[in-house]
Amino acid sequence: MGLVYADIHIINGGDLEMVRRGYMDKDEVKGMWVNMLVDTGAIMLAINERIQEQLQLPVVERKKAQLANGYIVEYDVVAPVELKFRNRRTSCQAMVLPGDSEPLLGAIPLEDMDVLIHPQTQQLIVNPDHPFYAQMKMKKLIKQRSSSFDSNLYALLHLQ
């Protein structure tokens, strides 16, 4: 499988909230199109310092991560970041990579937008099973919660 890139519209989510509240005009919202590497092995959205500066995204926290080579690095996390791809959108946090590093679209925003990599064309596409709206998979979560509930109920009933 080769590298897959997609054009993603990145928007300052704080600006969108200011528009919703009537404090800013729609034409003042900061956004840009970015050709991003779709990286299903990455967990979250990763942007670079240039994108952060252009969109004026505020740092909400600082985190540490261990790289594959064992080094521990610190990075800023910015939010809220709004992403748009075709008829999909999501709001998320982004880790900030140094300088002009290549931006990455990771698994969390991919799943939230219900998009996937087409195996033959090697392109990012809207999930063909849900072409009109994003649909999340809750089945596993519900199973885990119900089995946990069943176990707790069983334990409670057998205490007497």
BELCORUR-V803639 format. One line per field, one symbol per residue. phi: phi as a letter, one per 20 degrees, with the letter a starting at -180 (. if undefined). psi: psi as a letter, one per 30 degrees, with the letter a starting at -180 (. if undefined). A space follows every 50 residues. Layout:
phi->???
psi->???
This chain:
phi->.efddbededcffffffffgenebegfefebbecedfecfeeedfcddff fgffeleffdaccdbdegenfdcdbeddaededcbledbbdbecedefld gffcdeffffffeldbeffeelcfcfgffcfdbfceedgfffgffffffg fffgfffefe
psi->kakklkjkjkkjfeeeeeeefgfkleffkkllkkjkkjjffkeakkllee eeeefhkkkflklkkklegfkklklkkllkkkkkjbglllkllkkjlkbh lkkkjaeeeeeefhllkkfefhlklkjffifflkkljfeeeeeeeeeeee eeeeeefgf.
